[in-house]
Amino acid sequence: MGTLKAVKEMGYKQVESYEFPKYKQPIEVAMDIGLEVRSTHITWNSVFHPEDKTVPPFAKVLEEAQAAKIKHLVIPT
C-alpha cells in the first residue's frame, strides 16, 4: 500500500489501524515494510453488545490481537 510506504518514508515508525480484525491486510503490510502496529481500533459492539452476531466475539478479537502482537485495543468514540 502506497500510503503506508509514504508514511514510513516520512519517518514514522508506528501506525494505528482500525476495525480490527476485519481489516488485517493493512496491519500485515505495515509490519512487512517495517512499521510497528501496537494498537488498533476495534468494533465496540464486540465488547458492549456481545449478542450482536454481526461482529466477532470479543474473545476472538483478543485471540487475533495476540496473534498479531497488538498490545492495545481502542474503542473509538
PDB file with one MODEL, atoms N, CA, C and O in Angstrom:
MODEL        1
ATOM      1  N   MET A   1       0.848  -1.181   0.000  1.00  0.00           N
ATOM      2  CA  MET A   1       0.000   0.000   0.000  1.00  0.00           C
ATOM      3  C   MET A   1       0.891   1.241   0.000  1.00  0.00           C
ATOM      4  O   MET A   1       1.735   1.429   0.876  1.00  0.00           O
ATOM      5  N   GLY A   2       0.676   2.059  -0.990  1.00  0.00           N
ATOM      6  CA  GLY A   2       1.500   3.243  -1.174  1.00  0.00           C
ATOM      7  C   GLY A   2       1.448   4.219  -0.020  1.00  0.00           C
ATOM      8  O   GLY A   2       2.455   4.845   0.313  1.00  0.00           O
ATOM      9  N   THR A   3       0.293   4.354   0.591  1.00  0.00           N
ATOM     10  CA  THR A   3       0.154   5.306   1.694  1.00  0.00           C
ATOM     11  C   THR A   3       1.041   4.906   2.869  1.00  0.00           C
ATOM     12  O   THR A   3       1.725   5.747   3.453  1.00  0.00           O
ATOM     13  N   LEU A   4       1.026   3.627   3.210  1.00  0.00           N
ATOM     14  CA  LEU A   4       1.857   3.181   4.328  1.00  0.00           C
ATOM     15  C   LEU A   4       3.338   3.347   4.020  1.00  0.00           C
ATOM     16  O   LEU A   4       4.116   3.710   4.903  1.00  0.00           O
ATOM     17  N   LYS A   5       3.733   3.088   2.792  1.00  0.00           N
ATOM     18  CA  LYS A   5       5.136   3.294   2.413  1.00  0.00           C
ATOM     19  C   LYS A   5       5.504   4.773   2.536  1.00  0.00           C
ATOM     20  O   LYS A   5       6.594   5.102   3.003  1.00  0.00           O
ATOM     21  N   ALA A   6       4.604   5.663   2.122  1.00  0.00           N
ATOM     22  CA  ALA A   6       4.859   7.103   2.222  1.00  0.00           C
ATOM     23  C   ALA A   6       4.970   7.526   3.683  1.00  0.00           C
ATOM     24  O   ALA A   6       5.806   8.361   4.026  1.00  0.00           O
ATOM     25  N   VAL A   7       4.137   6.957   4.538  1.00  0.00           N
ATOM     26  CA  VAL A   7       4.189   7.267   5.974  1.00  0.00           C
ATOM     27  C   VAL A   7       5.542   6.856   6.535  1.00  0.00           C
ATOM     28  O   VAL A   7       6.153   7.606   7.296  1.00  0.00           O
ATOM     29  N   LYS A   8       6.010   5.682   6.168  1.00  0.00           N
ATOM     30  CA  LYS A   8       7.330   5.226   6.636  1.00  0.00           C
ATOM     31  C   LYS A   8       8.437   6.139   6.120  1.00  0.00           C
ATOM     32  O   LYS A   8       9.355   6.488   6.863  1.00  0.00           O
ATOM     33  N   GLU A   9       8.353   6.527   4.847  1.00  0.00           N
ATOM     34  CA  GLU A   9       9.371   7.405   4.266  1.00  0.00           C
ATOM     35  C   GLU A   9       9.395   8.779   4.940  1.00  0.00           C
ATOM     36  O   GLU A   9      10.433   9.441   4.947  1.00  0.00           O
ATOM     37  N   MET A  10       8.279   9.210   5.498  1.00  0.00           N
ATOM     38  CA  MET A  10       8.231  10.477   6.234  1.00  0.00           C
ATOM     39  C   MET A  10       8.907  10.381   7.595  1.00  0.00           C
ATOM     40  O   MET A  10       9.131  11.394   8.257  1.00  0.00           O
ATOM     41  N   GLY A  11       9.231   9.164   8.009  1.00  0.00           N
ATOM     42  CA  GLY A  11       9.941   8.989   9.269  1.00  0.00           C
ATOM     43  C   GLY A  11       9.119   8.389  10.398  1.00  0.00           C
ATOM     44  O   GLY A  11       9.634   8.184  11.498  1.00  0.00           O
ATOM     45  N   TYR A  12       7.855   8.107  10.142  1.00  0.00           N
ATOM     46  CA  TYR A  12       7.044   7.479  11.185  1.00  0.00           C
ATOM     47  C   TYR A  12       7.518   6.057  11.409  1.00  0.00           C
ATOM     48  O   TYR A  12       7.966   5.386  10.479  1.00  0.00           O
ATOM     49  N   LYS A  13       7.416   5.605  12.642  1.00  0.00           N
ATOM     50  CA  LYS A  13       7.880   4.272  12.992  1.00  0.00           C
ATOM     51  C   LYS A  13       6.744   3.330  13.364  1.00  0.00           C
ATOM     52  O   LYS A  13       6.915   2.111  13.377  1.00  0.00           O
ATOM     53  N   GLN A  14       5.574   3.908  13.669  1.00  0.00           N
ATOM     54  CA  GLN A  14       4.447   3.056  14.013  1.00  0.00           C
ATOM     55  C   GLN A  14       3.140   3.694  13.563  1.00  0.00           C
ATOM     56  O   GLN A  14       3.051   4.910  13.400  1.00  0.00           O
ATOM     57  N   VAL A  15       2.137   2.860  13.367  1.00  0.00           N
ATOM     58  CA  VAL A  15       0.814   3.310  12.950  1.00  0.00           C
ATOM     59  C   VAL A  15      -0.235   2.614  13.808  1.00  0.00           C
ATOM     60  O   VAL A  15       0.052   1.622  14.479  1.00  0.00           O
ATOM     61  N   GLU A  16      -1.451   3.145  13.777  1.00  0.00           N
ATOM     62  CA  GLU A  16      -2.571   2.524  14.479  1.00  0.00           C
ATOM     63  C   GLU A  16      -3.647   2.222  13.445  1.00  0.00           C
ATOM     64  O   GLU A  16      -4.028   3.088  12.658  1.00  0.00           O
ATOM     65  N   SER A  17      -4.123   1.007  13.455  1.00  0.00           N
ATOM     66  CA  SER A  17      -5.126   0.613  12.470  1.00  0.00           C
ATOM     67  C   SER A  17      -6.532   0.744  13.053  1.00  0.00           C
ATOM     68  O   SER A  17      -6.712   1.205  14.180  1.00  0.00           O
ATOM     69  N   TYR A  18      -7.514   0.332  12.271  1.00  0.00           N
ATOM     70  CA  TYR A  18      -8.907   0.445  12.699  1.00  0.00           C
ATOM     71  C   TYR A  18      -9.689  -0.804  12.296  1.00  0.00           C
ATOM     72  O   TYR A  18      -9.261  -1.583  11.444  1.00  0.00           O
ATOM     73  N   GLU A  19     -10.816  -0.964  12.917  1.00  0.00           N
ATOM     74  CA  GLU A  19     -11.758  -2.067  12.690  1.00  0.00           C
ATOM     75  C   GLU A  19     -11.104  -3.430  12.645  1.00  0.00           C
ATOM     76  O   GLU A  19     -11.384  -4.247  11.767  1.00  0.00           O
ATOM     77  N   PHE A  20     -10.238  -3.657  13.596  1.00  0.00           N
ATOM     78  CA  PHE A  20      -9.620  -4.970  13.732  1.00  0.00           C
ATOM     79  C   PHE A  20     -10.657  -5.931  14.302  1.00  0.00           C
ATOM     80  O   PHE A  20     -11.419  -5.502  15.168  1.00  0.00           O
ATOM     81  N   PRO A  21     -10.748  -7.163  13.901  1.00  0.00           N
ATOM     82  CA  PRO A  21      -9.899  -7.872  12.957  1.00  0.00           C
ATOM     83  C   PRO A  21     -10.408  -7.856  11.517  1.00  0.00           C
ATOM     84  O   PRO A  21      -9.879  -8.567  10.663  1.00  0.00           O
ATOM     85  N   LYS A  22     -11.427  -7.051  11.247  1.00  0.00           N
ATOM     86  CA  LYS A  22     -12.000  -7.023   9.893  1.00  0.00           C
ATOM     87  C   LYS A  22     -10.957  -6.662   8.840  1.00  0.00           C
ATOM     88  O   LYS A  22     -10.910  -7.272   7.772  1.00  0.00           O
ATOM     89  N   TYR A  23     -10.121  -5.667   9.143  1.00  0.00           N
ATOM     90  CA  TYR A  23      -9.113  -5.222   8.178  1.00  0.00           C
ATOM     91  C   TYR A  23      -7.718  -5.585   8.662  1.00  0.00           C
ATOM     92  O   TYR A  23      -7.027  -4.765   9.265  1.00  0.00           O
ATOM     93  N   LYS A  24      -7.313  -6.815   8.395  1.00  0.00           N
ATOM     94  CA  LYS A  24      -5.994  -7.280   8.827  1.00  0.00           C
ATOM     95  C   LYS A  24      -4.908  -6.971   7.805  1.00  0.00           C
ATOM     96  O   LYS A  24      -3.745  -6.809   8.171  1.00  0.00           O
ATOM     97  N   GLN A  25      -5.270  -6.888   6.539  1.00  0.00           N
ATOM     98  CA  GLN A  25      -4.254  -6.710   5.497  1.00  0.00           C
ATOM     99  C   GLN A  25      -3.398  -5.462   5.711  1.00  0.00           C
ATOM    100  O   GLN A  25      -2.178  -5.557   5.584  1.00  0.00           O
ATOM    101  N   PRO A  26      -3.973  -4.290   6.029  1.00  0.00           N
ATOM    102  CA  PRO A  26      -3.102  -3.121   6.252  1.00  0.00           C
ATOM    103  C   PRO A  26      -2.112  -3.332   7.398  1.00  0.00           C
ATOM    104  O   PRO A  26      -0.998  -2.811   7.356  1.00  0.00           O
ATOM    105  N   ILE A  27      -2.503  -4.078   8.403  1.00  0.00           N
ATOM    106  CA  ILE A  27      -1.594  -4.371   9.517  1.00  0.00           C
ATOM    107  C   ILE A  27      -0.432  -5.224   9.010  1.00  0.00           C
ATOM    108  O   ILE A  27       0.728  -4.953   9.320  1.00  0.00           O
ATOM    109  N   GLU A  28      -0.748  -6.240   8.240  1.00  0.00           N
ATOM    110  CA  GLU A  28       0.297  -7.114   7.698  1.00  0.00           C
ATOM    111  C   GLU A  28       1.244  -6.338   6.791  1.00  0.00           C
ATOM    112  O   GLU A  28       2.459  -6.524   6.856  1.00  0.00           O
ATOM    113  N   VAL A  29       0.693  -5.468   5.945  1.00  0.00           N
ATOM    114  CA  VAL A  29       1.518  -4.660   5.044  1.00  0.00           C
ATOM    115  C   VAL A  29       2.421  -3.736   5.857  1.00  0.00           C
ATOM    116  O   VAL A  29       3.617  -3.625   5.584  1.00  0.00           O
ATOM    117  N   ALA A  30       1.837  -3.071   6.860  1.00  0.00           N
ATOM    118  CA  ALA A  30       2.620  -2.153   7.698  1.00  0.00           C
ATOM    119  C   ALA A  30       3.795  -2.879   8.343  1.00  0.00           C
ATOM    120  O   ALA A  30       4.922  -2.384   8.333  1.00  0.00           O
ATOM    121  N   MET A  31       3.529  -4.039   8.897  1.00  0.00           N
ATOM    122  CA  MET A  31       4.597  -4.806   9.542  1.00  0.00           C
ATOM    123  C   MET A  31       5.632  -5.272   8.526  1.00  0.00           C
ATOM    124  O   MET A  31       6.829  -5.272   8.811  1.00  0.00           O
ATOM    125  N   ASP A  32       5.176  -5.666   7.348  1.00  0.00           N
ATOM    126  CA  ASP A  32       6.102  -6.134   6.304  1.00  0.00           C
ATOM    127  C   ASP A  32       7.070  -5.037   5.870  1.00  0.00           C
ATOM    128  O   ASP A  32       8.212  -5.331   5.518  1.00  0.00           O
ATOM    129  N   ILE A  33       6.634  -3.782   5.888  1.00  0.00           N
ATOM    130  CA  ILE A  33       7.531  -2.709   5.455  1.00  0.00           C
ATOM    131  C   ILE A  33       8.290  -2.079   6.618  1.00  0.00           C
ATOM    132  O   ILE A  33       9.030  -1.113   6.431  1.00  0.00           O
ATOM    133  N   GLY A  34       8.104  -2.633   7.829  1.00  0.00           N
ATOM    134  CA  GLY A  34       8.896  -2.181   8.962  1.00  0.00           C
ATOM    135  C   GLY A  34       8.224  -1.198   9.889  1.00  0.00           C
ATOM    136  O   GLY A  34       8.884  -0.622  10.753  1.00  0.00           O
ATOM    137  N   LEU A  35       6.927  -0.988   9.735  1.00  0.00           N
ATOM    138  CA  LEU A  35       6.201  -0.137  10.680  1.00  0.00           C
ATOM    139  C   LEU A  35       5.679  -1.009  11.816  1.00  0.00           C
ATOM    140  O   LEU A  35       5.262  -2.145  11.591  1.00  0.00           O
ATOM    141  N   GLU A  36       5.701  -0.484  13.022  1.00  0.00           N
ATOM    142  CA  GLU A  36       5.146  -1.201  14.160  1.00  0.00           C
ATOM    143  C   GLU A  36       3.656  -0.897  14.257  1.00  0.00           C
ATOM    144  O   GLU A  36       3.215   0.216  13.970  1.00  0.00           O
ATOM    145  N   VAL A  37       2.893  -1.900  14.663  1.00  0.00           N
ATOM    146  CA  VAL A  37       1.455  -1.728  14.917  1.00  0.00           C
ATOM    147  C   VAL A  37       1.213  -2.280  16.314  1.00  0.00           C
ATOM    148  O   VAL A  37       1.116  -3.491  16.509  1.00  0.00           O
ATOM    149  N   ARG A  38       1.118  -1.381  17.275  1.00  0.00           N
ATOM    150  CA  ARG A  38       0.937  -1.791  18.675  1.00  0.00           C
ATOM    151  C   ARG A  38      -0.497  -1.655  19.137  1.00  0.00           C
ATOM    152  O   ARG A  38      -0.888  -2.226  20.155  1.00  0.00           O
ATOM    153  N   SER A  39      -1.292  -0.885  18.377  1.00  0.00           N
ATOM    154  CA  SER A  39      -2.673  -0.652  18.793  1.00  0.00           C
ATOM    155  C   SER A  39      -3.587  -0.607  17.580  1.00  0.00           C
ATOM    156  O   SER A  39      -3.152  -0.356  16.457  1.00  0.00           O
ATOM    157  N   THR A  40      -4.858  -0.856  17.835  1.00  0.00           N
ATOM    158  CA  THR A  40      -5.851  -0.829  16.768  1.00  0.00           C
ATOM    159  C   THR A  40      -7.215  -0.511  17.350  1.00  0.00           C
ATOM    160  O   THR A  40      -7.500  -0.821  18.507  1.00  0.00           O
ATOM    161  N   HIS A  41      -8.039   0.099  16.549  1.00  0.00           N
ATOM    162  CA  HIS A  41      -9.432   0.316  16.929  1.00  0.00           C
ATOM    163  C   HIS A  41     -10.184  -0.992  16.692  1.00  0.00           C
ATOM    164  O   HIS A  41      -9.913  -1.712  15.731  1.00  0.00           O
ATOM    165  N   ILE A  42     -11.120  -1.284  17.572  1.00  0.00           N
ATOM    166  CA  ILE A  42     -11.966  -2.462  17.397  1.00  0.00           C
ATOM    167  C   ILE A  42     -13.422  -2.012  17.349  1.00  0.00           C
ATOM    168  O   ILE A  42     -13.756  -0.899  17.757  1.00  0.00           O
ATOM    169  N   THR A  43     -14.270  -2.884  16.849  1.00  0.00           N
ATOM    170  CA  THR A  43     -15.701  -2.600  16.808  1.00  0.00           C
ATOM    171  C   THR A  43     -16.253  -2.667  18.222  1.00  0.00           C
ATOM    172  O   THR A  43     -16.172  -3.705  18.879  1.00  0.00           O
ATOM    173  N   TRP A  44     -16.803  -1.580  18.681  1.00  0.00           N
ATOM    174  CA  TRP A  44     -17.246  -1.503  20.067  1.00  0.00           C
ATOM    175  C   TRP A  44     -18.344  -2.499  20.398  1.00  0.00           C
ATOM    176  O   TRP A  44     -18.488  -2.887  21.558  1.00  0.00           O
ATOM    177  N   ASN A  45     -19.121  -2.921  19.408  1.00  0.00           N
ATOM    178  CA  ASN A  45     -20.176  -3.897  19.682  1.00  0.00           C
ATOM    179  C   ASN A  45     -19.619  -5.243  20.134  1.00  0.00           C
ATOM    180  O   ASN A  45     -20.325  -6.005  20.794  1.00  0.00           O
ATOM    181  N   SER A  46     -18.382  -5.547  19.796  1.00  0.00           N
ATOM    182  CA  SER A  46     -17.766  -6.787  20.273  1.00  0.00           C
ATOM    183  C   SER A  46     -17.705  -6.817  21.795  1.00  0.00           C
ATOM    184  O   SER A  46     -17.775  -7.885  22.403  1.00  0.00           O
ATOM    185  N   VAL A  47     -17.576  -5.659  22.402  1.00  0.00           N
ATOM    186  CA  VAL A  47     -17.471  -5.562  23.857  1.00  0.00           C
ATOM    187  C   VAL A  47     -18.829  -5.266  24.482  1.00  0.00           C
ATOM    188  O   VAL A  47     -19.252  -5.946  25.416  1.00  0.00           O
ATOM    189  N   PHE A  48     -19.505  -4.251  23.964  1.00  0.00           N
ATOM    190  CA  PHE A  48     -20.724  -3.759  24.609  1.00  0.00           C
ATOM    191  C   PHE A  48     -21.993  -4.500  24.208  1.00  0.00           C
ATOM    192  O   PHE A  48     -22.989  -4.448  24.929  1.00  0.00           O
ATOM    193  N   HIS A  49     -21.975  -5.179  23.086  1.00  0.00           N
ATOM    194  CA  HIS A  49     -23.143  -5.932  22.621  1.00  0.00           C
ATOM    195  C   HIS A  49     -22.707  -7.300  22.106  1.00  0.00           C
ATOM    196  O   HIS A  49     -22.799  -7.577  20.911  1.00  0.00           O
ATOM    197  N   PRO A  50     -22.231  -8.154  23.012  1.00  0.00           N
ATOM    198  CA  PRO A  50     -21.730  -9.462  22.572  1.00  0.00           C
ATOM    199  C   PRO A  50     -22.787 -10.336  21.907  1.00  0.00           C
ATOM    200  O   PRO A  50     -22.453 -11.295  21.212  1.00  0.00           O
ATOM    201  N   GLU A  51     -24.051 -10.010  22.115  1.00  0.00           N
ATOM    202  CA  GLU A  51     -25.120 -10.783  21.470  1.00  0.00           C
ATOM    203  C   GLU A  51     -25.261 -10.454  19.982  1.00  0.00           C
ATOM    204  O   GLU A  51     -25.947 -11.171  19.255  1.00  0.00           O
ATOM    205  N   ASP A  52     -24.622  -9.382  19.528  1.00  0.00           N
ATOM    206  CA  ASP A  52     -24.683  -8.956  18.126  1.00  0.00           C
ATOM    207  C   ASP A  52     -23.878  -9.939  17.276  1.00  0.00           C
ATOM    208  O   ASP A  52     -22.652  -9.995  17.373  1.00  0.00           O
ATOM    209  N   LYS A  53     -24.564 -10.699  16.460  1.00  0.00           N
ATOM    210  CA  LYS A  53     -23.912 -11.734  15.642  1.00  0.00           C
ATOM    211  C   LYS A  53     -23.214 -11.169  14.404  1.00  0.00           C
ATOM    212  O   LYS A  53     -22.583 -11.919  13.659  1.00  0.00           O
ATOM    213  N   THR A  54     -23.318  -9.860  14.175  1.00  0.00           N
ATOM    214  CA  THR A  54     -22.662  -9.261  13.008  1.00  0.00           C
ATOM    215  C   THR A  54     -21.224  -8.842  13.293  1.00  0.00           C
ATOM    216  O   THR A  54     -20.514  -8.396  12.391  1.00  0.00           O
ATOM    217  N   VAL A  55     -20.794  -8.983  14.541  1.00  0.00           N
ATOM    218  CA  VAL A  55     -19.427  -8.616  14.913  1.00  0.00           C
ATOM    219  C   VAL A  55     -18.755  -9.823  15.562  1.00  0.00           C
ATOM    220  O   VAL A  55     -19.434 -10.691  16.110  1.00  0.00           O
ATOM    221  N   PRO A  56     -17.430  -9.880  15.501  1.00  0.00           N
ATOM    222  CA  PRO A  56     -16.747 -11.016  16.128  1.00  0.00           C
ATOM    223  C   PRO A  56     -16.843 -10.921  17.650  1.00  0.00           C
ATOM    224  O   PRO A  56     -16.836  -9.822  18.204  1.00  0.00           O
ATOM    225  N   PRO A  57     -16.931 -12.060  18.321  1.00  0.00           N
ATOM    226  CA  PRO A  57     -16.939 -12.049  19.784  1.00  0.00           C
ATOM    227  C   PRO A  57     -15.620 -11.467  20.310  1.00  0.00           C
ATOM    228  O   PRO A  57     -14.566 -11.635  19.697  1.00  0.00           O
ATOM    229  N   PHE A  58     -15.700 -10.785  21.447  1.00  0.00           N
ATOM    230  CA  PHE A  58     -14.518 -10.129  21.998  1.00  0.00           C
ATOM    231  C   PHE A  58     -13.388 -11.127  22.253  1.00  0.00           C
ATOM    232  O   PHE A  58     -12.217 -10.789  22.077  1.00  0.00           O
ATOM    233  N   ALA A  59     -13.720 -12.339  22.661  1.00  0.00           N
ATOM    234  CA  ALA A  59     -12.675 -13.347  22.897  1.00  0.00           C
ATOM    235  C   ALA A  59     -11.890 -13.616  21.612  1.00  0.00           C
ATOM    236  O   ALA A  59     -10.674 -13.801  21.661  1.00  0.00           O
ATOM    237  N   LYS A  60     -12.562 -13.639  20.476  1.00  0.00           N
ATOM    238  CA  LYS A  60     -11.879 -13.849  19.192  1.00  0.00           C
ATOM    239  C   LYS A  60     -11.015 -12.643  18.836  1.00  0.00           C
ATOM    240  O   LYS A  60      -9.909 -12.796  18.317  1.00  0.00           O
ATOM    241  N   VAL A  61     -11.523 -11.441  19.117  1.00  0.00           N
ATOM    242  CA  VAL A  61     -10.739 -10.225  18.878  1.00  0.00           C
ATOM    243  C   VAL A  61      -9.441 -10.291  19.688  1.00  0.00           C
ATOM    244  O   VAL A  61      -8.362 -10.010  19.167  1.00  0.00           O
ATOM    245  N   LEU A  62      -9.554 -10.663  20.962  1.00  0.00           N
ATOM    246  CA  LEU A  62      -8.363 -10.778  21.817  1.00  0.00           C
ATOM    247  C   LEU A  62      -7.389 -11.817  21.276  1.00  0.00           C
ATOM    248  O   LEU A  62      -6.182 -11.580  21.232  1.00  0.00           O
ATOM    249  N   GLU A  63      -7.910 -12.951  20.870  1.00  0.00           N
ATOM    250  CA  GLU A  63      -7.065 -14.020  20.339  1.00  0.00           C
ATOM    251  C   GLU A  63      -6.310 -13.559  19.092  1.00  0.00           C
ATOM    252  O   GLU A  63      -5.110 -13.800  18.961  1.00  0.00           O
ATOM    253  N   GLU A  64      -7.010 -12.902  18.191  1.00  0.00           N
ATOM    254  CA  GLU A  64      -6.371 -12.443  16.956  1.00  0.00           C
ATOM    255  C   GLU A  64      -5.397 -11.295  17.229  1.00  0.00           C
ATOM    256  O   GLU A  64      -4.372 -11.184  16.557  1.00  0.00           O
ATOM    257  N   ALA A  65      -5.705 -10.455  18.193  1.00  0.00           N
ATOM    258  CA  ALA A  65      -4.789  -9.370  18.553  1.00  0.00           C
ATOM    259  C   ALA A  65      -3.486  -9.944  19.114  1.00  0.00           C
ATOM    260  O   ALA A  65      -2.399  -9.475  18.777  1.00  0.00           O
ATOM    261  N   GLN A  66      -3.601 -10.948  19.961  1.00  0.00           N
ATOM    262  CA  GLN A  66      -2.395 -11.586  20.499  1.00  0.00           C
ATOM    263  C   GLN A  66      -1.564 -12.199  19.387  1.00  0.00           C
ATOM    264  O   GLN A  66      -0.339 -12.080  19.389  1.00  0.00           O
ATOM    265  N   ALA A  67      -2.215 -12.852  18.439  1.00  0.00           N
ATOM    266  CA  ALA A  67      -1.503 -13.476  17.319  1.00  0.00           C
ATOM    267  C   ALA A  67      -0.780 -12.433  16.471  1.00  0.00           C
ATOM    268  O   ALA A  67       0.294 -12.701  15.933  1.00  0.00           O
ATOM    269  N   ALA A  68      -1.376 -11.232  16.352  1.00  0.00           N
ATOM    270  CA  ALA A  68      -0.775 -10.149  15.560  1.00  0.00           C
ATOM    271  C   ALA A  68       0.190  -9.305  16.384  1.00  0.00           C
ATOM    272  O   ALA A  68       0.768  -8.343  15.877  1.00  0.00           O
ATOM    273  N   LYS A  69       0.366  -9.664  17.657  1.00  0.00           N
ATOM    274  CA  LYS A  69       1.254  -8.935  18.580  1.00  0.00           C
ATOM    275  C   LYS A  69       0.799  -7.494  18.827  1.00  0.00           C
ATOM    276  O   LYS A  69       1.616  -6.596  19.031  1.00  0.00           O
ATOM    277  N   ILE A  70      -0.516  -7.293  18.804  1.00  0.00           N
ATOM    278  CA  ILE A  70      -1.092  -5.986  19.111  1.00  0.00           C
ATOM    279  C   ILE A  70      -1.373  -5.940  20.600  1.00  0.00           C
ATOM    280  O   ILE A  70      -2.031  -6.824  21.149  1.00  0.00           O
ATOM    281  N   LYS A  71      -0.865  -4.895  21.251  1.00  0.00           N
ATOM    282  CA  LYS A  71      -0.949  -4.806  22.716  1.00  0.00           C
ATOM    283  C   LYS A  71      -2.119  -3.967  23.222  1.00  0.00           C
ATOM    284  O   LYS A  71      -2.584  -4.179  24.342  1.00  0.00           O
ATOM    285  N   HIS A  72      -2.605  -3.017  22.417  1.00  0.00           N
ATOM    286  CA  HIS A  72      -3.634  -2.096  22.889  1.00  0.00           C
ATOM    287  C   HIS A  72      -4.829  -2.094  21.939  1.00  0.00           C
ATOM    288  O   HIS A  72      -4.679  -1.907  20.732  1.00  0.00           O
ATOM    289  N   LEU A  73      -6.005  -2.303  22.499  1.00  0.00           N
ATOM    290  CA  LEU A  73      -7.246  -2.264  21.736  1.00  0.00           C
ATOM    291  C   LEU A  73      -7.997  -0.988  22.112  1.00  0.00           C
ATOM    292  O   LEU A  73      -8.176  -0.690  23.293  1.00  0.00           O
ATOM    293  N   VAL A  74      -8.427  -0.252  21.118  1.00  0.00           N
ATOM    294  CA  VAL A  74      -9.055   1.047  21.330  1.00  0.00           C
ATOM    295  C   VAL A  74     -10.516   0.961  20.895  1.00  0.00           C
ATOM    296  O   VAL A  74     -10.824   0.435  19.825  1.00  0.00           O
ATOM    297  N   ILE A  75     -11.405   1.477  21.726  1.00  0.00           N
ATOM    298  CA  ILE A  75     -12.809   1.622  21.342  1.00  0.00           C
ATOM    299  C   ILE A  75     -13.015   3.084  21.008  1.00  0.00           C
ATOM    300  O   ILE A  75     -13.100   3.921  21.906  1.00  0.00           O
ATOM    301  N   PRO A  76     -13.097   3.404  19.709  1.00  0.00           N
ATOM    302  CA  PRO A  76     -13.219   4.804  19.309  1.00  0.00           C
ATOM    303  C   PRO A  76     -14.609   5.348  19.634  1.00  0.00           C
ATOM    304  O   PRO A  76     -15.619   4.676  19.424  1.00  0.00           O
ATOM    305  N   THR A  77     -14.640   6.558  20.142  1.00  0.00           N
ATOM    306  CA  THR A  77     -15.929   7.209  20.409  1.00  0.00           C
ATOM    307  C   THR A  77     -15.873   8.635  19.928  1.00  0.00           C
ATOM    308  O   THR A  77     -16.854   9.368  20.054  1.00  0.00           O
TER     309      THR A  77
ENDMDL
END
